[in-house]
């Protein structure tokens, strides 16, 4: 088994390679605007460092969001293109679930990531890490939560999420371990389709009105 995992739904362009027993290599770069430039080199780096090539891969795992349109699309298009070219399966996992899988908590908790527009993508989990609500997108003040909170979105709005703490961003190594464990480590696998939760920032311009000669 050789599983390639990556997520581009946040400012983290994170990539990992897993051999079925442990993570062989992992690379994460934080850059909220260069997902398209950085994902390919990240994949090439983990493969080369592990002494592997794309043809050795037996599966792909990818975070499907929620996340901003542009970065999320880069990861999903790459995952689908590689899986199709190599004729290997691809598994989608909610990005908030990836962050939650790295949390150690004795109490129910919330994960929130930055949704821009002064909003957060969020979901709640029980103490074992099973998602109990969400994902949603809301203004922080509209999220009714006072318990432990994790993720970059929670850390950005500490005045609302007073118990905010790390981990703040998804890690591809965590994603790889979830999928390599089978049934995504107890987390629901999702279709490799984007979880946008709202319309993209960029929209097609409206048709121009016809001008009637005077």
C-alpha positions in Angstrom: 0.0 0.0 0.0 1.2 3.5 -0.8 -1.3 6.2 0.0 -0.9 9.9 -1.1 -2.9 12.3 1.1 -3.3 16.1 0.7 -5.5 19.0 1.7 -5.8 22.5 0.2 -9.0 23.7 1.9 -7.2 26.1 4.2 -4.0 28.2 4.2 -2.1 24.9 4.6 -1.0 23.1 1.5 -0.2 19.8 3.3 0.9 16.6 1.6 1.9 13.2 3.1 2.8 9.7 2.0 1.7 6.6 4.0 2.8 3.0 3.5 -0.1 1.4 5.4 1.9 1.3 8.7 3.2 4.8 9.1 3.8 8.2 7.5 6.9 8.0 5.3 7.1 11.7 4.5 5.1 14.9 5.1 5.4 18.4 3.9 3.2 21.5 4.8 3.5 25.0 3.5 1.4 27.8 4.8 0.3 30.2 2.0 -3.4 31.1 1.5 -3.0 32.3 -2.1 -0.6 29.9 -3.9 -2.3 26.5 -3.6 -2.0 25.9 -7.4 1.7 26.7 -7.3 2.6 24.7 -4.2 0.6 21.5 -4.3 2.5 19.9 -7.3 5.9 20.6 -5.8 4.7 19.3 -2.4 3.6 16.0 -4.0 6.8 15.7 -5.9 8.8 16.3 -2.8 7.2 13.6 -0.6 7.4 11.1 -3.4 11.0 11.8 -4.2 12.1 11.9 -0.5 10.4 8.5 0.0 12.1 7.1 -3.1 8.7 6.5 -4.8 7.0 7.6 -7.9 3.4 8.3 -8.8 3.1 4.9 -10.5 3.7 3.3 -7.1 0.6 4.8 -5.5 -2.3 2.6 -4.6 -4.7 5.3 -3.4 -5.3 9.0 -2.8 -7.0 10.7 0.1 -8.0 14.4 -0.1 -9.7 16.9 2.1 -13.0 18.1 0.5 -13.5 21.2 2.7 -15.4 23.2 3.6 -13.0 25.8 2.3 -12.6 28.8 0.0 -13.4 28.0 -3.7 -10.0 28.5 -5.3 -7.8 26.6 -2.9 -10.3 23.8 -2.4 -10.7 23.3 -6.2 -6.9 22.9 -6.7 -6.8 19.9 -4.3 -9.9 18.2 -5.6 -9.1 18.6 -9.3 -5.6 17.2 -8.7 -6.9 14.3 -6.7 -9.4 13.3 -9.4 -7.0 13.8 -12.2 -4.3 11.6 -10.6 -6.8 8.9 -9.6 -8.1 8.8 -13.1 -4.7 8.7 -14.7 -3.4 6.0 -12.4 -6.7 4.1 -12.1 -6.6 4.1 -8.3 -9.3 4.9 -5.8 -9.6 8.3 -4.2 -11.2 9.0 -0.8 -12.7 12.3 0.3 -12.7 13.4 4.0 -14.2 16.6 5.5 -11.4 19.0 6.4 -12.9 19.8 9.8 -12.8 16.1 10.6 -9.1 16.0 9.8 -8.4 18.8 12.3 -10.7 17.0 14.8 -8.8 13.7 14.5 -5.7 15.5 15.9 -7.5 16.7 18.9 -7.2 15.1 22.3 -10.1 16.1 24.5 -12.0 14.8 27.5 -15.0 17.0 26.6 -17.1 17.7 23.5 -15.4 20.3 21.3 -15.7 22.5 18.2 -13.5 22.9 15.2 -13.6 26.1 13.2 -11.5 27.2 10.2 -11.3 30.6 8.5 -14.1 31.1 6.0 -13.1 34.7 5.2 -15.8 37.4 5.1 -15.4 37.5 8.9 -17.1 34.0 9.1 -16.0 30.5 10.1 -16.6 27.0 8.9 -17.4 25.0 12.0 -18.6 21.6 13.3 -19.0 20.1 16.8 -17.7 16.7 18.0 -18.1 14.5 21.0 -15.1 13.7 23.2 -14.2 10.7 21.0 -14.0 12.9 17.9 -17.3 11.9 16.2 -19.0 14.8 14.5 -22.3 15.8 16.1 -23.2 18.9 14.1 -22.2 20.6 10.9 -20.4 21.5 8.9 -21.8 25.1 8.8 -20.7 28.5 7.9 -21.6 31.4 10.2 -20.3 34.6 11.8 -18.4 33.6 15.0 -20.9 35.5 17.2 -23.7 33.4 15.8 -22.1 30.1 16.8 -23.6 29.0 20.1 -20.5 27.4 21.7 -18.6 28.0 25.0 -16.6 24.8 25.3 -13.1 23.9 23.9 -12.6 25.1 20.4 -9.8 24.2 17.9 -8.7 25.4 14.5 -7.5 28.6 12.9 -11.0 30.0 12.8 -11.4 29.7 16.6 -7.9 31.2 17.2 -8.8 34.2 15.0 -11.9 35.0 17.0 -10.7 34.5 20.6 -13.2 37.0 21.9 -16.0 34.5 20.9 -14.1 31.2 21.3 -12.5 31.9 24.6 -11.2 28.4 24.9 -9.5 28.4 21.5 -6.4 26.3 21.1 -4.3 24.3 18.6 -4.2 22.2 16.4 -5.1 25.1 14.0 -4.8 23.6 10.5 -5.3 20.1 8.9 -2.3 17.9 8.6 -2.0 15.5 5.7 -0.2 12.9 7.9 -3.4 12.8 10.1 -5.5 12.4 6.9 -3.3 9.6 5.7 -3.5 7.7 9.0 -7.3 8.1 9.0 -7.8 6.6 5.6 -5.0 3.9 6.0 -6.8 2.7 9.1 -9.9 1.8 7.1 -13.3 3.4 7.1 -11.3 6.7 7.6 -10.7 5.8 11.3 -14.4 5.9 12.0 -15.0 9.1 10.1 -17.5 9.2 7.2 -15.9 9.0 3.8 -17.3 11.6 1.3 -17.6 11.9 -2.4 -14.7 13.8 -3.9 -16.8 16.9 -4.4 -16.3 20.4 -2.9 -18.0 21.3 0.4 -18.4 25.0 -0.4 -21.4 25.7 1.9 -21.9 29.0 0.1 -21.5 30.5 -3.4 -18.0 31.3 -4.7 -16.8 34.9 -4.3 -16.4 35.3 -8.0 -19.6 35.1 -10.0 -20.4 35.5 -13.7 -21.5 39.1 -14.6 -25.1 39.6 -15.3 -26.1 39.9 -19.0 -26.1 43.5 -20.3 -29.4 45.1 -20.8 -30.4 45.7 -24.3 -30.3 49.4 -25.3 -33.3 50.6 -27.2 -32.5 53.4 -29.8 -34.3 56.6 -29.0 
